[in-house]
């Protein structure tokens, strides 16, 4: 069993881990990066994401950034704890310090550190622009890295290598090595080539959530999680070890363990993120041939997650969006369809029902009721138009045009698990805190290993979360090293 000494051991090679690695190496730390994948596949989910960033400019987050995160930072919080959390952390009780809800100070640090982090990325070779997105209607702007998440991964990995970081591929962190109850001194890992390894040094856990771990999904999300799958192949690498090993040494949990970020995808497709965002212009039907939700309550970027959760609750976790030929009149409608599989088409609803395996009469009746409830209006496909059904339950609130121009088309939709919400609790310096709310010495976390979300995901913040807190973790580890 080999023992290796480093100043900083980073578990995970996505944007969070690489940010920590580069930041630590910049400050002179000897850094090791552990990556479950091969060098060619390094980066996990970060490699596959387009990396939308919730920003209205290169140096400004959106106006609702802090407010949205605060509104979704926990359920029914005790008002006394909320008031206490708005004071200086040093005066908090142990209860407030260890709550599973997200601290207001962590949210404000997150927001305030974004501009400096983007500037830092630019200096490390990443370019940004406001590029077209897959959302035909949206309420928030999204800044994107040119080249997506892969561009960030490769730029930061190249910089980390140039700064002398050591990469250990096909190597998985298994458990933390501690000194007493309040200090981490390394971790044990398993390498495909070298077997068991013991790394000595401070640790940053940046190995994602547990969307690739069937056991943890069933434990936390329940038995229906068998109908979920990661949104891209990189998600299968995220098996929750980073979260579990920290919980095993007394770390406090944070975020909603029984939930996840949902995205509507075509289950027939094997491409990364085969999303179907065209559903607001059609009708959603379950396996019984019945409508079950408002397809268009608002702009698709703000509502797709909540609609997708309704799809997840249907029989076998699947639904079909039924469209007619009028969808082709929508400017750039193909942007809302990312699957590489063709629509199922048929000249009549009866034939379509046979092809998609739903009851013919039920489908015909559902579409007939919907068509009857449609009312004339000022149809505007690229903005909320209020063209709604009347007297229909559930209603359709926008873009409610009759489906009467065949051939008819259908796409299957399931809920993909983009990432899980439950993770570790950190403070403003990305230090993992224990069940009493005190920082665990030499232990940091970033990215989806950190719990930050409840109920509804704040679109365009996950990649930013990894970048910001990864960078903070690397810098804090260097500061702590200098103080020792």
LINCORWO-V445544 format. One record per pair of residues at least 4 apart in sequence whose C-alpha atoms are under 6 Angstrom apart, sorted by the first residue. I is the first residue (numbers start at 1). J is the second residue. D is the distance in whole Angstrom. If there is no record, write none. Layout:
i->(I:I)
j->(J:J)
d->(D:D)
This chain:
i->(1:1:2:3:3:4:5:5:6:6:6:6:7:7:7:8:8:8:8:9:9:9:10:10:10:10:11:11:11:11:12:12:12:12:12:13:13:13:13:14:14:14:14:15:15:15:15:16:16:16:16:16:16:17:18:19:19:19:20:20:20:20:20:22:22:23:23:23:24:24:24:24:25:25:31:32:32:32:33:34:34:35:35:35:36:36:36:37:37:37:38:38:38:43:44:45:45:46:47:47:49:50:50:51:51:51:52:52:52:53:53:53:53:54:54:54:55:55:55:55:55:56:56:56:56:59:64:69:72:73:73:73:74:74:81:94:94:97:98:98:98:100:100:101:102:106:109:121:122:127:127:128:128:128:129:129:130:130:134:134:137:137:137:137:138:138:147:153:154:156:160:161:170:170:171:171:172:172:173:174:174:175:175:175:176:176:177:177:177:177:178:178:178:179:182:182:183:183:184:184:185:185:185:186:186:186:187:187:188:188:189:189:190:190:191:202:203:204:204:205:205:206:206:206:206:207:208:208:208:209:209:209:209:209:210:210:210:211:211:212:212:212:212:213:217:218:218:220:220:221:227:228:228:229:229:230:230:230:230:231:231:231:231:232:232:241:243:243:246:247:250:250:251:251:251:252:252:252:252:253:253:253:254:254:254:254:255:255:255:255:255:255:256:256:256:257:257:259:260:260:260:261:261:261:262:262:262:262:263:263:263:264:264:264:264:264:264:265:265:265:265:265:266:266:266:274:274:275:276:277:278:279:280:280:282:282:283:283:284:284:284:285:285:285:285:285:286:286:287:288:289:289:289:289:290:293:294:294:294:295:296:296:296:297:300:304:308:311:311:312:312:313:318:318:319:319:320:320:320:321:321:322:322:323:323:324:324:324:324:324:325:343:343:343:344:344:345:345:346:346:346:346:347:347:350:353:353:353:361:367:371:373:373:374:374:377:379:380:385:386:387:387:387:388:388:388:388:389:389:421:421:422:423:423:423:424:424:425:426:426:426:426:427:429:430:430:430:430:431:431:432:432:432:432:433:433:433:433:434:444:446:446:446:446:447:447:461:464:465:466:469:472)
j->(196:197:197:198:199:199:199:200:30:31:200:201:29:30:201:31:201:202:203:31:32:203:17:33:203:204:34:205:206:207:17:34:35:206:207:17:18:35:43:18:43:44:46:19:153:466:467:206:446:447:466:467:470:206:156:467:470:471:24:470:471:473:474:26:160:471:474:475:29:474:475:478:29:163:165:165:166:167:167:168:171:169:170:171:170:171:172:41:42:170:42:169:170:47:234:234:235:149:149:150:149:148:149:148:149:463:142:144:460:142:143:144:460:142:460:461:60:61:62:142:143:60:61:62:141:115:68:73:454:101:102:454:101:454:96:436:437:437:435:436:437:253:254:254:452:428:113:126:126:145:146:144:145:146:143:144:143:144:335:336:299:300:382:383:299:301:151:157:158:160:165:165:191:192:190:191:189:190:189:188:189:187:188:245:186:187:184:185:186:187:183:184:185:183:440:441:440:441:441:442:200:201:202:199:200:201:198:199:197:198:196:197:195:196:195:442:443:444:445:242:445:445:446:447:449:242:238:448:449:238:240:420:448:449:238:239:240:419:420:235:236:238:239:239:221:222:223:257:258:258:317:416:417:416:417:235:416:417:418:273:416:417:418:272:273:245:423:449:251:251:434:435:433:434:435:425:433:434:435:423:424:425:423:424:425:451:421:422:451:452:453:454:421:422:454:421:422:421:419:420:421:417:418:419:305:415:416:417:305:415:416:275:276:308:413:414:415:274:275:276:413:414:274:412:413:338:339:338:337:336:336:321:295:296:322:323:321:322:291:320:321:289:290:291:319:320:290:319:358:358:358:359:362:363:366:394:394:395:396:396:396:397:398:397:304:308:415:318:319:317:415:317:413:414:412:413:411:412:413:410:411:409:410:408:409:403:405:406:408:409:405:409:410:411:409:410:408:409:351:352:407:408:406:407:360:357:358:360:365:371:402:389:390:389:400:387:385:385:398:398:398:399:400:396:397:398:400:395:396:451:453:451:449:450:451:450:451:432:430:431:432:433:431:472:444:445:469:473:439:444:439:440:443:444:437:438:439:440:438:473:450:466:469:470:465:466:465:468:469:470:473:476)
d->(6:6:5:5:6:5:6:5:5:6:6:5:6:5:5:5:5:5:6:6:5:5:6:5:6:5:5:5:5:6:5:6:5:5:4:5:6:6:5:6:4:6:5:6:6:6:6:6:6:5:4:5:5:5:6:6:5:5:6:4:5:6:4:6:5:5:5:6:5:4:6:6:5:6:5:6:5:6:5:5:6:5:6:6:4:5:5:6:5:5:6:5:6:5:4:4:5:5:5:4:5:4:6:6:5:6:6:5:5:5:5:6:4:5:4:6:6:4:5:6:6:6:6:5:6:5:6:6:5:6:5:6:5:6:6:5:6:4:6:6:4:6:4:6:6:5:6:6:5:6:5:6:4:5:6:6:5:6:5:5:5:6:6:6:5:5:5:6:6:6:5:5:6:6:6:4:5:5:4:6:5:6:5:5:6:4:6:6:5:5:6:4:5:5:5:6:6:4:6:5:6:5:6:5:4:5:6:5:6:5:6:5:5:5:5:5:5:5:5:6:5:6:5:6:6:6:5:5:5:6:5:5:5:5:5:4:4:6:6:6:4:5:5:5:5:4:5:6:5:4:6:6:6:5:6:5:6:5:6:5:5:6:5:5:6:6:6:6:5:5:5:6:6:4:6:6:6:5:4:6:5:5:5:5:5:5:6:4:4:5:5:6:5:5:5:6:4:6:6:4:5:6:5:5:5:6:6:5:6:6:5:6:6:6:6:6:5:5:4:5:5:6:6:6:5:5:4:5:5:5:5:6:5:5:5:5:5:5:6:6:4:5:5:5:6:5:6:4:5:6:5:6:5:5:6:6:6:5:5:6:6:6:5:5:5:6:6:6:6:4:6:6:6:5:6:5:6:4:6:5:5:6:5:6:5:6:5:6:5:6:6:6:5:5:5:5:6:5:6:5:5:5:5:4:5:6:5:5:6:6:5:5:5:5:6:5:6:6:6:5:5:5:6:6:4:5:5:6:6:6:6:5:5:5:4:5:5:6:5:5:4:6:6:6:5:6:6:5:6:4:6:6:6:5:5:5:4:5:5:6:6:5:5:5:6:4:6:6:6:6:6:6)
